[in-house]
Amino acid sequence: MIDGALETIKSQKPALLISIYHTPKGFFETKPTLEQLGIGCHYMIRHLTYRNGLCEYVLLGWTES
């Protein structure tokens, strides 16, 4: 998904909320891939837990406007 959206992310600089827990590649490579764009985004990774026991890691990205 990220590879297909790189040009849009560079030009529009949207706020991002990306699930990164599905594969090791997603967890370890998504943030560095986005950082290489050099668009001045701030990133944080958060661990979300829901009432039914479902857990996931998400990457949040935003720019200062």
Secondary structure, DSSP 8 states (H G I E B T S, - for coil): -HHHHHHHHHHH---EEEE--S-HHHHHHHHHHHHTT-S--EEEEEEEE-TTS-EEEEEEEE---
